[in-house]
Amino acid sequence: MSLAEAEIGQAQEMLRIVGEPDRLAAITEIDCAAVVWRRDVPGDFQSWINGLGAERLPSARLALRPEAVEDAVDQVFSAADLDNCAERAWLRTDIAYLASRFAAVMSMPYLRVRFSAVTTNSCRKFHVDAMKARLICTYRGSGTQFGITNGSDAPEQIRQVETGSPILLRGSLWPERPRSGLVHRSPPIEGTGETRFLLVIDPAETIEGAL
């Protein structure tokens, strides 16, 4: 077996691909390093968000309780003058739903939620986040890339999450040892003309001044 074949096997063993959001809780299983909720987003929504100019895509960094996410996101959308349409409503509701699922899995009272357009090689190096876990969902453009390392800087085989499918990843502060070797990165897109729209949700024990 080649090194590349071995890495593919390791990635398959440590990755859960699920069809229901309740199964995001598989991240707590001993041999699991990441969970992908494979799903299809509404076609009308995908056409809408793909058609927005990069300058129209909203951006925010929020620190708040899970139950406050939907109202806070709606306020950000209004401030960005995003059209009040069914597709905007779907995105707002989906962000709030992913936040609630993540908070339930992590048993966290607070969250850090951020979303923005990405046009550069942001986080282009493979890494493990310095936190307990992180949820990432790419609503537009290329999804998060991941793979298994064996002491090298980058995996031999790189896999990519489908657009619209959330991935929940263990970070370096996850209590179980040893480390899985599963690393991830944002796909390098600088100079391609591609615009991604990315949601990131992190857990927080306490946040001063949170909503």
N, C-alpha and C positions, 0 to 999 in steps of 0.2 A: 504494500500500500504506500502511495506517495504521500509526502507531507500535505499537499493540497487536499487529497482525499481524506486524510486523517482529520484535517481542520473542518471539512464539511461535515464529517460524522460527529465531531465534538459540538459544532454549532447546532446541529439537529437535535442532539441529546439535551442541550441546555436551553433551547428555545422552545416555547410553546406557541403554536399558532392556533388561535381559538376563533370560534364563530359567534360567541355570545359575550356581551360585556361582563357578565358575572364571572366569567372565567379569567378575567384579569387578575383575580385573586390567586392564580397559579404561581404568581411571583413569589409567594411564601413557601412554595414547595422546595425541599432541600436541594434538589438538583436542577433548579430553574434559575437562569440568569436574566432572562428577558421574555416578555409575552407580547405577541402581536395580535391585536383584534382585527382580523381580516374582514373587511366590510366594503360595501359599495355605497358611496354617497349619492344623493339625488343628482341626476344628470343636469337638471336645470341649475342647481347650485354650482356644479362644477363649471358649466359654461359661463355663469355669471361672474364667479371669482376669477376665472382665467381671463375674462375680458376686461377687468378693471385695470386702469393704469397703475403703475407702481406707486405713484403719488396719492392715489385714492385709497390704498390699503391702510387700514387703521393700525395704530401702534400704541402699546400700553405696557406698563409694569405695575402690577397690582399686588397688594398684600392684604389679605382679607379672609373672612370665614367662608367656607364652601357655600353656605346658603346666600351669601351676598354677591356671588359671582355674576349671576344673570343680570341683575340691575346695574352693577358696575360696568359690565361689558356693554350694555345697552347705552349707558351714558357716554362711554368712549366712542361708540359708533355714531351717536348723534353729534358729538363734538367734532368728529371727522367728516360730518356732512355726508355720511353713507346713506344711500337711498333706502327709505323705509319700505322694503319689499319682502316678499316671502322668503327669498334667499338669505337676506340679512337676518330675518327671524330664525331661520334654521341654524345659521352659524352661531348666533347668540345662545340659542337653546343647547346646541351641541357642546359648545365650550363649557357651559354650566353643567351639563350632564357628565362630561369627562372629569370635570373638577370634583363632582360629587362621588363618582365611582373611585377616583384616585384617593380622595380623603377617606372613604370607607375602607379601602384595602389597607391603607397606611395607618389608619386610626389616628389621624392628625386633626387638631382643632382649627388649624390655620393653613393657608396655602399661599405660595407665591406664584402668580399667574402672569405670563407675559406672551405677547404675540406681536409680530412685526413682519414687514417685507424684508427679504434677504436677497441681495444681488451680488454679493461678494463671496470670497472663500472663508466665510465665518466658521470657526471651529473645524478647520480642514484636517487637523491632525487626529488620528485615532486616539481615544482616551477613555477613561472611566471617570464619571462625574464625582466630585468630592462632596457627596451627600448620600443619604440612605437609598433614595430611588428617585427617578425622574420619569415623567410621562411626556412624550413628544408626539405631536400630530402635524403632519405637513398637509395643509389643505390645498396648496397649489405648488406645482413644480416637483422636482425630484425629492423622493423621500430619504430619510436617514439611512446611512450605510453602516454595516456592522460586519464583524467577523471574529475569528479566534486567533489570538497571538500565542506564540510559543517562545517568548523572550525577545521577539523581534519588534521593530517599531510599528509594523503594519501587517495585517493578515495576508496570507497567500491568496485566499479566496474572499472576495467581498460580496456581500449580499445587500439588497436594498429593499426597504419597506415600501409598499405601494402607497401612492398618493391617497390621502384620506383615511388610512388605517393607522390608529394609534399604536405606539410601541411603549411598553413600560419596562424600564431597565433598572437593574440594581446598580447602586453606586458603591464607592469605596467604603462608605460608612455602614453598609449592610453588615450585620453582626456575624454571619456565617463565614467560616474559613474552610479551605483555602480559597483564593480568588479563582474565578471561573476562567479568566483569560478572554472573556467576551468584551470587545471594545467597539466604540462607534464614533461616527463623525458626521458632520454636514457634508454633503457632496460638493466637491469643488466646481463652482459654476462661473467664476469671475471671467469676464470676457466673452461669455456665450450669449449674452442677452437674456438669459433666463431670470425670471423673478419667482422666488419661492415665498409662500406665506406660511409662517411657522407658529405653532402654539407650543409652549413649554410650561409644564406645571411641576412645581417642587413642593415638598412638605415643609412645614415649619411648626415647631413646638409653641413658640410665642412670637408675637410681632407687636412692637410698640406702635400704638396709634392705628392698629388694623381696623377695618370696617366690620 
